């Protein structure tokens, strides 16, 4: 049976002011989502282990693969302080 692939695409275009901070906030949120999906996939996997990758892209720099292990998804966002993990963390 062929592996099933799921794609999510979010396109944003920020003005220059605070652009880097906003991009970092979205990168963290996307990493949290990806790690949550991977946790579920690992729990329900059959024989083949699931694989996940995250790619950011723009028209100037092209595709950039994101190392999900290098992103600390514990605690609040270091850029804005927002904590979307819920009241229980």
Beta strands, then each sheet from edge to edge (+ up, - down):
strand 1: 54-58
strand 2: 62-66
sheet 1: 1+ 2-
end
